[in-house]
Amino acid sequence: MILPNPKDAIHKAWLYRLLTAIYDDAELSTVLYFKGGTCAAMLGYLDRFSVDLDFDFIGEESEIKNVRKKLEKVFSELGLEIKDQSKNVPQYFLKYPSKDSKRNTIKIDITMPPPKANKYEPKQFIEIDRIIMCQTIETSFANKLVALIDRYEKNGSIAGRDVYDIHYFFSQGLRYNADVIVERRKKSVSEFFQELTIFIEKNIIETIINQDLNTLLSPEKFQRVRKNLKKETLMFLRDELERIKLR
């Protein structure tokens, strides 16, 4: 995973320590499937830094209490402090000791239940020498497409990194799992892309692009992509709409 700022080395180290410990647990490794920006970045699907850990819970609801217990044991053994957590869903904000870095918190999000259309595969994570079940890139791309609007509908926020990731996946010629979009948005893929195009046109402004993306890319790369990010993302979406119409 690319490290744009040397000061974030400690954060990257803690991400890897935590991920390794989770997948060294026999039970956690069978019910927590890795996903999200950090997963994609570690597999080389994204060329940016990522700061959180996201998982899909693949198990029975009755198991979640024990999963929480095991996770909290992992946190304690690593010396991580639970700064905050959700009572409704498995979500944690973990604080690690840090002197020189402004970052000192890792957020863990666990989706339960995940979309039925999600697909998974085992992948080798070379940097931590583990084989982990994770979302396929097509599933990851589809969930990222939906995340831009979904995040806004749930908490009123928009993440510049979502726009960047959509742009990057399209620019690499990657494809998406259409069934995930249909399941999550309850509409056709064509209707969704029309909705997403309008949403980006209306809501994505320079402040949104700058707010978190500037800490996840090197200064040179950030300056290179920021001016054309919205325009090119809209171009990719309109091209995809045309492809859908021609099928």
Secondary structure, DSSP 8 states (H G I E B T S, - for coil): ---SSGGGHHHHHHHHHHHHHHHTSTTHHHHEEEEHHHHHHHTTS--S----EEEEE-S-GGGHHHHHHHHHHHHHHHT-EEEEE-SSSSEEEEE---SS-S--EEEEEEESS--TT--EEEEEETTTTEEEEEE-HHHHHHHHHHHHHHHHHHHS---HHHHHHHHHHHHTT----HHHHHHHHSS-HHHHHHHHHHHHHHH--HHHHHHHHTTTS-HHHHHHHHTTHHHHHHHHHHHHHHHHHH-
